[in-house]
C-alpha cells in the first residue's frame, strides 16, 4: 500500500495493481493473472486439493484426493495396470490382464494342471492326467486300442490286430 500526497492535501491510500492469488496458491502452483495454475497433483482455486494420479485412469475412485482404490481387475498408483485372476496362482506371468501359464499348468488363472499333448483331443484332462475316450489309450490318449485287446492272440498296431499266432503257424508248416 502506498500513500500519495498532493500539495499537502489529505493522503489517500492507493492499492497497487498486483496479481494476488488466493492463499498464494498454497505453494502448490503459480499465480498467473490473478489465478492459480496448479502444479501436477493439485487442483482447486488455491491449489490446496491434492489430486489422484491421472484421476485413477477412470478405473477406480480417488480417496482423500491422494490415492486410488482401483476397480477389480486393475492396480497401480493410477489404476492403469490390468491384473490377472488370482495373480496366476504364482504359476505364470500376467501379460495385459491374461495369465501366461508355466509348463504343466493351464486355465484362466493357471490353477489347473495340464495334460500331455492336451490328451491328443481323444480324452479329457483331470488333475493333470488324461482320461481317454473309448478306443484310445496311453499317457496322452494318442494310441488307438484294439477290440478285446486282440483276444491276447496278437499285437495291437494303430487300432488293428496283427495276429502273431497265424504267422507262427505258417512258419511251422514251411
VOMI-432672 format. One record per atom (N, C-alpha, C): residue in three letters; x, z, y. Coordinates in steps of 0.2 Angstrom, whole numbers, plus 5000, padded with zeros to 4 digits. Example, Ala and Ser with C-alpha at 12.3 -4.5 7.8 and 13.67 -1.06 7.14 Angstrom:
Ala506650394972 Ala506250394978 Ala506650394984 Ser506450354989 Ser506850364995 Ser506450395000 
This chain:
Unk500450004994 Unk500050005000 Unk500450005006 Unk500349965011 Unk500749955017 Unk500249975023 Unk500649995028 Unk500250015034 Unk500449965040 Unk499949935043 Unk500149895048 Unk499849915055 Unk500249925060 Unk500049945066 Unk500149895071 Unk499649885075 Unk499649835081 Unk499649865087 Unk500149865092 Unk500149885098 Unk499949955099 Unk500149995094 Unk500050075095 Unk499350085093 Unk498950035090 Unk498250045089 Unk498250085082 Unk497650095080 Unk497550135074 Unk497850095068 Unk498150135063 Unk498450105057 Unk497850095052 Unk497950035049 Unk497450015044 Unk497850005037 Unk497450025032 Unk497850015025 Unk497649945023 Unk498149915021 Unk498049845018 Unk498349845011 Unk497949825006 Unk498149814999 Unk498549754998 Unk499149754996 Unk499549694994 Unk499149654989 Unk499249594988 Unk498949554983 Unk499449564977 Unk499149584971 Unk499549594965 Unk499149564959 Unk499549554954 Unk499249534948 Unk499149594943 Unk498849644945 Unk498749704941 Unk498349694936 Unk498449714930 Unk498049714924 Unk497949784921 Unk497349784918 Unk497149854915 Unk497649884911 Unk497849944913 Unk498249984909 Unk498949954908 Unk499149914912 Unk499749874911 Unk499849844904 Unk499249814902 Unk499149784895 Unk499449824890 Unk499449894891 Unk499549944886 Unk500249924883 Unk500749894886 Unk501349874884 Unk501349834878 Unk500749794877 Unk500749754871 Unk500549684873 Unk500749664880 Unk500549604882 Unk500849584889 Unk500749524891 Unk501049514898 Unk500449504903 Unk500549524909 Unk500049514914 Unk500049444917 Unk499549404917 Unk499649334920 Unk498949324924 Unk499049314930 Unk498449304935 Unk497949364934 Unk498149424933 Unk497749474933 Unk497349484926 Unk497549454921 Unk497349454915 Unk497849464910 Unk497749504904 Unk498249524899 Unk498249464894 Unk498849444893 Unk498949394887 Unk499349434882 Unk498949454877 Unk499249504872 Unk499749474867 Unk500149514865 Unk500649494860 Unk500349484853 Unk500649454849 Unk500349444842 Unk500249514839 Unk499649524836 Unk499449584833 Unk499049624837 Unk498849604843 Unk498449644848 Unk497949604852 Unk497449634854 Unk496949604857 Unk496549654862 Unk496049624865 Unk495649664870 Unk495849654877 Unk495449674882 Unk495549664889 Unk496249694891 Unk496449744888 Unk497049784889 Unk497549784884 Unk497449744879 Unk497949734873 Unk497949794869 Unk497449844869 Unk497549904866 Unk497249904859 Unk496949844857 Unk496649844850 Unk497149804845 Unk497349844840 Unk497849814835 Unk497349764831 Unk497649704830 Unk497349654825 Unk497649654818 Unk497249634813 Unk497449624807 Unk497849564806 Unk498349554802 Unk498749494802 Unk498249434800 Unk498249384804 Unk497949324803 Unk497149334801 Unk496849384804 Unk496149404803 Unk496049404796 Unk496549434792 Unk496449434785 Unk496249374781 Unk496449314784 Unk496349254782 Unk495649234780 Unk495149274783 Unk494449264781 Unk494349284773 Unk494749324770 Unk494749334763 Unk494749414762 Unk494549454767 Unk494549524767 Unk494249554774 Unk494249614774 Unk494049644780 Unk494549694783 Unk494549694790 Unk495049724794 Unk494849804795 Unk495349844793 Unk495149914793 Unk495549944799 Unk495249984803 Unk495550014809 Unk496049964813 Unk495849904812 Unk496249854816 Unk496949844814 Unk497149874808 Unk497849874806 Unk497949844800 Unk497549854795 Unk497749824788 Unk497049794785 Unk497249754781 Unk496749714777 Unk496549744771 Unk495949744769 Unk495649764762 Unk495449694760 Unk495749674755 Unk495649604753 Unk495049594748 Unk494749544748 Unk494149524743 Unk494549514736 Unk494049524731 Unk494349514724 Unk494649444724 Unk495249444720 Unk495549384719 Unk496049364725 Unk496149414729 Unk496649394735 Unk497049464736 Unk497649454738 Unk498049504740 Unk498549484746 Unk499049534747 Unk499549524753 Unk499349554759 Unk499749564764 Unk499649594770 Unk499049554774 Unk498949494773 Unk498449454776 Unk497949424772 Unk497949444765 Unk497449424760 Unk497549344759 Unk498149314759 Unk498249244758 Unk498549234751 Unk498649284747 Unk498949264741 Unk498349274736 Unk498249214732 Unk497749224726 Unk498049264721 Unk497649304718 Unk497849344712 Unk497549324706 Unk497849344700 Unk497649324694 Unk497249384690 Unk496849364686 Unk496449414682 Unk496949464678 Unk496849524679 Unk497249574676 Unk497949564677 Unk498149534682 Unk498849514683 Unk499249484677 Unk498849444674 Unk499049414667 Unk499249454662 Unk499049524662 Unk499249574657 Unk499949574656 Unk500349564661 Unk501149564661 Unk501349514655 Unk500949464653 Unk501149414648 Unk501249344651 Unk501249344657 Unk501349274660 Unk501449284668 Unk501449224671 Unk501549224678 Unk500949194682 Unk500849224687 Unk500249204691 Unk500449144696 Unk500149084695 Unk500349024699 Unk499649004703 Unk499649014709 Unk499048994713 Unk498349014710 Unk498349084708 Unk497749114705 Unk497649094698 Unk498049064694 Unk497949054687 Unk498549074683 Unk498449104678 Unk498949134673 Unk499249074669 Unk499949074669 Unk500349034665 Unk500649074660 Unk500349074654 Unk500549124649 Unk501149114646 Unk501549164643 Unk502149164639 Unk501949134633 Unk502449114629 Unk502349084622 Unk502049144618 Unk501549124614 Unk501249174610 Unk500549204613 Unk500449184619 Unk499849214622 Unk499449164626 Unk498749174626 Unk498349124629 Unk497749154633 Unk497349114636 Unk496749144639 Unk496849144646 Unk496249154650 Unk496249164657 Unk496749214660 Unk496749274656 Unk497249324658 Unk497749344653 Unk497949294649 Unk498449304644 Unk498349364639 Unk497749384638 Unk497649434634 Unk497549424626 Unk497449354625 Unk497349334618 Unk498049314615 Unk498149324609 Unk498749294605 Unk498549224603 Unk499049184604 Unk498849114602 Unk499049104595 Unk498849044592 Unk499049024586 Unk499448964585 Unk499848964580 Unk500248904579 Unk499848834579 Unk500148794583 Unk499848724584 Unk499048724586 Unk498848784589 Unk498148784590 Unk497748774584 Unk497948794578 Unk497648784572 Unk497448714570 Unk497848664573 Unk497848594572 Unk497148564573 Unk496748604577 Unk496048584578 Unk495648584571 Unk495848624566 Unk495548624560 Unk495348694558 Unk495248744563 Unk495148814562 Unk495048844569 Unk494948914568 Unk494948954574 Unk495449004574 Unk495649024580 Unk496149074581 Unk495849144582 Unk496049194577 Unk495849254578 Unk496449304578 Unk496549334583 Unk497149384584 Unk497749354582 Unk497949294584 Unk498549254583 Unk498649224576 Unk498049234572 Unk498149204565 Unk497549144565 Unk497749094561 Unk497249044560 Unk496749054555 Unk496049044556 Unk495549054551 Unk495348974550 Unk495548944544 Unk495548874543 Unk494848854541 Unk494648794543 Unk493948764541 Unk494048754534 Unk493448744531 Unk493448724524 Unk493848654523 Unk494248644518 Unk494648584517 Unk495248584520 Unk495448644523 Unk496148644526 Unk496448714525 Unk497148714525 Unk497448774523 Unk498148774527 Unk498548834527 Unk499148834530 Unk499148884536 Unk499748894538 Unk499848944544 Unk499448914550 Unk499548844551 Unk499248814556 Unk498648764554 Unk498348774548 Unk497748734546 Unk497948664546 Unk498548644545 Unk498748564545 Unk498748534538 Unk498648574533 Unk498748554526 Unk498048544523 Unk497848484521 Unk497248474518 Unk497248504511 Unk496648534509 Unk496548564502 Unk496248514497 Unk496348524491 Unk496048484486 Unk495448514482 Unk494948484480 Unk494448514477 Unk494648554471 Unk494448614470 Unk494548654465 Unk495348664463 Unk495748654469 Unk496448664468 Unk496748624462 Unk496448564461 Unk496648514456 Unk496548544449 Unk496148594448 Unk496048624442 Unk496648644438 Unk497148664443 Unk497848684440 Unk498148634435 Unk497948574436 Unk498248514432 Unk498648464436 Unk498748484442 Unk499148434446 Unk499348464453 Unk499648424457 Unk499848444463 Unk499348414469 Unk499248454474 Unk498848434479 Unk499248404485 Unk499148334486 Unk499548304491 Unk499148274496 Unk499148294502 Unk498748274508 Unk498048264506 Unk497748314502 Unk497048314501 Unk496848284494 Unk497348254491 Unk497148214485 Unk497548244479 Unk497248244473 Unk497648274467 Unk498048224464 Unk498648244463 Unk499148204459 Unk499248234452 Unk498948204447 Unk498948234441 Unk499548234437 Unk499948284436 Unk500548284433 Unk500548284425 Unk499948304423 Unk499848314415 Unk499848244412 Unk499548194416 Unk499548124413 Unk500148094413 Unk500548104418 Unk501248074419 Unk501648094413 Unk501648164412 Unk502048194406 Unk501748164400 Unk501148154399 Unk500848124393 Unk501148054392 Unk501048014397 Unk501347944397 Unk502047944395 Unk502447984398 Unk503147994396 Unk503248004389 Unk502848054386 Unk502948074379 Unk502848014374 Unk502447974376 Unk502247914372 Unk502747854373 Unk503147854377 Unk503647794378 Unk504147804373 
